[in-house]
Amino acid sequence: MTASRPSALVTGAGGFVGANLLRRLLGDGYRVTGVLQPGGDPWRVAGLEDQARLVEVDLLDDEAVGRLVHDARPDRVFHLAAYGAYSWQQDVRRMMATNVRGTVALVEACREVDCEAFVHAGSSSEYGFKDHAPSEDEAIEPNSPYAVSKAAATMLCRQTARTDGFPAITLRLYSVFGRYEDPRRLVPALVARALRGELPPLVNPDVARDFVWVDDATEAFVLAAEQADDRRGAVYNVGTGVQTTVGDLVERARAVLDVKAEPAWGSMAERTWDTTCWVADVSRIASELGWKPQTDLGEGLARTSAWLQDSPSVWDIYGVVP
């Protein structure tokens, strides 16, 4: 690492977790280059132009990626750019291109500048359907094109680390929630509607998730980067180890946010990957990286609500009525 402030490159900086990570790194004193999707809406990073270098780069343009990395020469790279995590992102060719080809281009460019850490955002969907909390050594059974693409990217990072000593770590994220999450997702829709005393359309109450607060997730990225040299090729689950059904989530939100409305179960169609068992085994990341979630679901819901109420600039995006 440089003697002055460390430098970081964040792909997917205009996305939910990426925008939160970018803010965390700026707060930690990093010199940050944030990579945005060309033509995307950078609303999550509005106002940060004077604090970070924000650039639009197509990760499918190998030459542009090479120029970006050679110009920035980052000490630490955080690769969060992805496509297909949301139910409305259905273009399989784009999934494979963005999540696999884009990762290849970035890894190759980073190898040439000898970055000291490369942290790749994987996905819990790589495991597929399980009836228990899978460990990182368990065989993966991806159950969607998106999951296949993320599994391929993870395997690429692991193989490059093992054969070439590339300092890559993958974090398999479970259901991260919090500030700047897409308003079409369940938790922000739940919080935004709660401010009006309402509830959004809901799936089967037995559908399960492992909800992890976004600041805890960004802490995992920072710790992974700090220890990448000793953990080359490692994969870690990032969740809470606590399974929460949608029914439990809604009841917790009604209590924390004082919502009197009754849920209309089944008023929203389930997704093909919905399941009644989805929970992380976080024993490895706790023992090897020293990471543990610090924020429980109720506190995270309250923080999300407080942020939304204090952020009039995003009220139109979330449908908040003042």
C-alpha positions in Angstrom: 0.0 0.0 0.0 1.1 3.5 -0.7 2.6 5.6 2.2 -0.1 8.2 1.7 -3.9 7.5 1.6 -4.7 4.1 0.1 -6.5 4.1 -3.2 -9.5 2.0 -4.0 -11.5 1.2 -7.1 -15.2 0.3 -6.8 -17.2 -1.1 -9.7 -20.9 -0.9 -9.4 -20.5 2.3 -7.4 -23.9 3.5 -8.6 -25.6 0.4 -7.2 -27.0 -0.1 -3.7 -24.1 -1.8 -1.9 -21.5 -0.1 -4.1 -22.7 3.4 -3.2 -22.7 2.5 0.5 -19.2 1.0 0.2 -17.9 4.1 -1.6 -19.1 6.3 1.2 -17.5 4.0 3.8 -14.2 4.1 2.0 -14.3 7.9 1.7 -15.0 8.0 5.4 -11.9 5.8 6.0 -9.7 8.2 4.1 -9.3 6.3 0.8 -8.8 8.0 -2.5 -11.7 6.4 -4.4 -12.5 5.8 -8.1 -16.1 4.8 -8.5 -17.1 3.1 -11.7 -20.6 3.7 -12.9 -22.6 2.0 -15.6 -22.7 4.1 -18.8 -26.0 5.7 -19.2 -27.2 4.7 -15.7 -28.8 7.0 -13.2 -26.2 8.0 -10.6 -28.7 9.2 -8.0 -27.1 7.1 -5.2 -23.8 9.0 -5.6 -25.2 12.5 -6.3 -23.2 15.1 -4.5 -20.0 13.0 -4.2 -18.4 14.3 -7.3 -15.9 16.5 -5.3 -15.0 13.6 -3.0 -14.5 10.7 -5.3 -13.5 10.3 -9.0 -16.7 9.0 -10.6 -16.3 7.6 -14.1 -18.5 5.7 -16.6 -16.8 2.6 -18.0 -18.3 -0.3 -19.8 -16.8 -3.4 -18.2 -17.3 -5.3 -21.5 -14.8 -2.9 -23.2 -11.5 -4.6 -22.4 -9.4 -1.6 -23.5 -11.4 0.8 -21.5 -11.1 -1.4 -18.4 -7.4 -1.7 -19.0 -7.0 2.1 -19.3 -9.1 2.7 -16.2 -7.1 0.3 -14.0 -3.7 1.5 -15.3 -4.7 5.1 -14.7 -6.1 4.6 -11.2 -3.5 2.0 -10.1 -5.7 1.1 -7.1 -4.3 -0.6 -4.0 -7.6 -2.3 -3.4 -10.3 -3.2 -5.9 -13.9 -3.9 -4.9 -15.9 -5.6 -7.7 -19.6 -5.1 -7.2 -20.8 -4.5 -10.7 -23.4 -7.1 -11.7 -26.6 -7.7 -13.6 -29.4 -10.1 -12.9 -29.8 -9.9 -9.1 -33.3 -8.3 -9.4 -36.4 -10.1 -10.8 -36.8 -7.5 -13.5 -33.3 -8.1 -14.9 -34.0 -11.1 -17.2 -31.5 -10.8 -20.1 -29.4 -13.9 -19.8 -26.8 -12.9 -22.4 -26.3 -9.6 -20.5 -25.9 -11.6 -17.2 -23.2 -13.7 -18.6 -21.5 -10.8 -20.3 -21.5 -8.5 -17.3 -20.9 -11.0 -14.5 -18.4 -13.2 -16.3 -16.7 -11.3 -19.1 -16.7 -8.1 -17.1 -15.0 -10.0 -14.2 -12.4 -11.5 -16.6 -11.5 -8.1 -18.0 -11.1 -6.5 -14.5 -9.1 -9.4 -13.1 -6.7 -9.4 -16.1 -6.2 -5.6 -15.8 -5.7 -5.8 -12.0 -3.1 -8.5 -12.4 -1.0 -6.2 -14.6 -0.9 -3.5 -11.9 -0.3 -5.8 -9.0 -3.1 -4.6 -6.8 -2.9 -5.8 -3.2 -6.5 -6.9 -2.8 -9.4 -7.8 -5.1 -12.7 -8.3 -3.3 -15.4 -9.8 -5.5 -19.1 -9.6 -4.6 -20.5 -13.1 -5.0 -24.1 -14.3 -4.2 -25.7 -16.7 -1.8 -27.7 -17.8 -4.9 -24.6 -19.7 -6.0 -25.6 -22.4 -3.5 -29.0 -23.1 -5.0 -31.8 -24.6 -2.9 -30.6 -26.0 0.5 -32.4 -27.3 3.5 -29.7 -25.9 5.9 -27.1 -23.1 6.1 -24.4 -24.1 3.6 -20.7 -23.7 4.4 -18.4 -22.2 1.8 -16.9 -25.7 1.1 -20.2 -27.2 0.1 -20.9 -28.1 -3.5 -22.7 -25.3 -5.3 -25.9 -25.9 -7.2 -26.9 -22.6 -8.8 -30.6 -22.4 -9.5 -30.9 -19.5 -12.0 -28.9 -18.1 -14.9 -27.9 -15.2 -12.6 -26.6 -17.7 -10.0 -24.7 -19.6 -12.7 -23.0 -16.4 -13.8 -22.0 -15.4 -10.3 -20.7 -18.9 -9.6 -18.6 -18.8 -12.7 -17.1 -15.4 -11.6 -16.4 -16.8 -8.2 -14.6 -19.8 -9.7 -12.6 -17.6 -11.9 -11.4 -15.5 -8.9 -10.5 -18.7 -7.0 -8.7 -20.3 -9.9 -6.7 -17.1 -10.6 -5.8 -16.8 -6.9 -4.7 -20.5 -6.6 -2.7 -20.7 -9.8 -1.2 -17.2 -10.0 -1.3 -16.0 -6.4 -3.8 -13.2 -7.3 -5.1 -11.7 -4.0 -8.8 -12.3 -4.7 -11.5 -13.0 -2.1 -15.2 -13.6 -2.8 -17.9 -12.5 -0.4 -21.2 -14.4 -0.9 -23.8 -11.8 0.1 -27.1 -12.8 1.5 -30.1 -10.3 1.6 -28.4 -7.0 2.2 -30.7 -4.1 3.1 -30.6 -0.5 4.1 -30.0 3.0 2.7 -30.2 3.4 -1.1 -31.6 -0.1 -1.8 -33.7 -0.2 -5.0 -37.2 1.0 -4.1 -38.8 -2.0 -5.8 -37.2 -4.4 -3.3 -39.2 -5.7 -0.4 -37.5 -3.8 2.6 -37.5 -0.3 1.1 -41.1 -0.8 -0.3 -42.1 -2.0 3.2 -40.5 1.1 4.9 -41.8 3.6 2.4 -45.3 2.3 2.6 -45.1 2.2 6.4 -44.5 5.9 6.4 -48.1 6.1 4.9 -49.5 3.6 7.3 -49.7 1.0 4.5 -48.1 -2.3 3.5 -46.9 -3.3 0.0 -48.0 -6.3 -2.0 -46.6 -9.5 -0.3 -45.6 -13.0 -1.3 -46.1 -16.2 0.8 -45.3 -15.4 4.4 -43.1 -18.5 4.6 -40.6 -17.4 2.1 -37.3 -17.0 4.0 -34.3 -14.7 3.8 -31.2 -13.8 5.9 -31.3 -10.0 6.1 -28.0 -8.3 6.8 -27.6 -4.5 7.4 -25.7 -2.7 4.7 -23.1 -1.2 7.0 -22.2 -4.7 8.3 -21.8 -5.8 4.7 -19.5 -3.0 3.8 -17.4 -3.8 7.0 -17.0 -7.3 5.6 -15.6 -5.8 2.3 -13.1 -3.6 4.2 -11.9 -6.5 6.4 -11.6 -8.8 3.4 -9.4 -6.3 1.6 -7.2 -5.8 4.6 -6.6 -9.6 4.8 -6.6 -10.6 1.1 -2.9 -11.3 1.0 -3.3 -14.0 3.6 -6.6 -15.4 2.3 -6.0 -15.6 -1.5 -8.9 -17.5 -3.2 -11.0 -17.6 0.0 -14.8 -17.5 -0.1 -16.9 -16.1 2.8 -20.6 -16.0 3.5 -21.9 -12.6 4.5 -25.2 -12.9 6.4 -26.4 -13.0 10.0 -26.9 -16.7 10.5 -30.5 -15.9 11.4 -33.3 -16.9 9.1 -36.2 -14.5 8.8 -39.4 -15.3 7.0 -41.3 -12.6 5.1 -44.0 -13.1 7.7 -41.6 -12.4 10.5 -40.2 -9.4 8.6 -43.6 -7.8 8.1 -44.6 -8.3 11.8 -41.3 -6.8 12.9 -41.8 -3.8 10.6 -45.3 -3.3 11.8 -44.1 -3.2 15.4 -41.0 -1.0 14.8 -42.7 1.4 12.3 -46.1 1.4 14.0 -48.1 0.1 11.0 -51.7 -0.8 11.7 -52.5 -2.1 8.2 -53.0 -5.9 7.9 -50.8 -7.8 5.4 -52.4 -9.1 2.2 -50.5 -12.4 1.7 -50.1 -13.7 -1.8 -50.9 -10.4 -3.4 -47.5 -10.5 -5.1 -46.3 -13.3 -7.2 -43.4 -15.4 -5.9 -40.1 -15.6 -7.8 -38.7 -18.9 -9.1 -35.9 -18.8 -6.6 -38.0 -18.1 -3.5 -37.6 -20.8 -0.8 -38.6 -21.5 2.8 -35.0 -22.1 3.8 -32.3 -19.4 3.2 -29.7 -18.7 5.9 -26.0 -18.2 6.1 -23.3 -20.1 7.9 -21.1 -17.3 9.1 -18.7 -19.3 11.2 -15.8 -19.1 8.8 -15.9 -15.3 8.3 -16.1 -14.9 12.0 -13.1 -17.1 12.8 -10.9 -16.0 9.9 -11.7 -12.4 9.3 -13.1 -11.5 12.7 -16.4 -10.2 11.2 -19.7 -10.4 12.9 -23.0 -8.6 12.1 -23.6 -5.8 14.6 -27.1 -4.6 13.6 -30.3 -6.7 14.1 -33.3 -6.5 11.8 -35.4 -4.2 13.9 -32.6 -1.7 14.3 -31.9 -1.8 10.6 -35.5 -1.2 9.8 -35.6 1.8 12.1 -32.4 3.2 10.6 -33.7 2.8 7.1 -36.9 4.6 8.0 -35.0 7.4 9.7 -32.7 7.8 6.7 -35.6 7.9 4.3 -37.5 10.5 6.4 -34.3 12.7 6.6 -33.6 12.5 2.9 -36.1 14.5 0.9 -33.9 14.4 -2.2 -35.0 10.7 -2.7 -38.6 11.0 -1.7 -39.8 11.0 -5.3 -37.7 7.8 -6.0 -39.2 6.0 -3.0 -42.7 7.4 -3.3 -42.7 9.1 0.0 -45.4 11.6 0.5 -44.3 14.5 2.8 
